[in-house]
Amino acid sequence: MPTDFILYTTAGCHLCEQAKSVFWPCAEILGVALREVDIADSEELVERYGIRIPVIASENGAEIGWPFDQQQLLEFLQGQLS
């Protein structure tokens, strides 16, 4: 059962900041953590996520892409924890 989630992001991404602000209340409810991965550090990640960030992914590879609201994210996270 994953307890860490990944935020695919890059410097200066205002949508990524919004995604984090949606994530933190969910994290407090569920007791999960978020690890940020800057896609600029990998050509493969730029190719995969360059126009899709922010994306939150679970350790098993399931993803939710922006836009999402707190309820949608909470349901995604809960689904990954069950």
C-alpha positions in Angstrom: 0.0 0.0 0.0 1.6 3.3 -1.1 2.2 6.0 1.4 4.3 8.2 -0.9 3.1 10.0 -3.9 5.1 11.7 -6.6 4.4 15.2 -8.0 5.9 15.6 -11.4 6.7 19.3 -11.6 9.3 21.8 -12.8 10.5 25.2 -11.7 8.1 28.1 -12.1 5.1 26.0 -12.7 2.2 27.9 -11.1 -0.3 25.0 -11.8 2.1 22.8 -9.8 1.8 25.1 -6.9 -2.0 24.9 -7.1 -1.8 21.1 -7.2 0.3 21.1 -4.0 -2.2 23.3 -2.3 -4.9 20.8 -3.2 -2.7 17.9 -2.1 -1.8 19.0 1.4 -5.2 18.9 3.0 -5.7 15.4 1.5 -2.3 14.3 2.8 -3.2 15.4 6.4 -6.4 13.4 6.2 -4.8 10.3 4.8 -1.3 10.5 6.3 0.5 10.3 3.0 3.6 12.2 1.7 4.4 13.9 -1.5 7.8 13.7 -3.2 8.5 16.3 -5.9 10.3 15.2 -9.1 11.5 17.9 -11.5 10.9 16.7 -15.0 13.7 18.9 -16.3 16.2 16.5 -14.8 15.3 13.8 -17.3 14.7 13.8 -21.0 12.4 10.9 -20.6 10.2 12.7 -18.1 10.1 15.9 -20.2 8.9 13.8 -23.1 6.3 12.0 -21.0 5.1 14.9 -18.8 6.2 18.1 -20.6 2.8 19.4 -21.5 0.9 17.4 -18.8 2.3 18.7 -15.5 1.3 18.8 -12.8 0.7 15.0 -12.5 0.5 13.2 -9.2 1.4 9.5 -9.3 1.3 6.6 -6.9 4.2 4.2 -6.3 2.4 1.7 -8.5 2.2 4.0 -11.5 -1.4 5.2 -11.3 -1.7 8.9 -12.2 -4.0 11.8 -11.9 -3.3 14.8 -14.1 -4.3 18.4 -13.7 -6.9 19.8 -13.5 -8.3 18.1 -10.4 -10.1 19.4 -7.3 -9.7 18.3 -3.7 -12.5 15.7 -3.9 -11.2 14.1 -7.1 -7.7 13.9 -5.6 -8.9 12.5 -2.3 -10.8 9.8 -4.2 -7.7 9.0 -6.3 -5.5 8.8 -3.2 -8.0 6.7 -1.3 -8.3 4.3 -4.2 -4.5 3.9 -4.2 -4.4 3.1 -0.5 -7.1 0.4 -0.6 
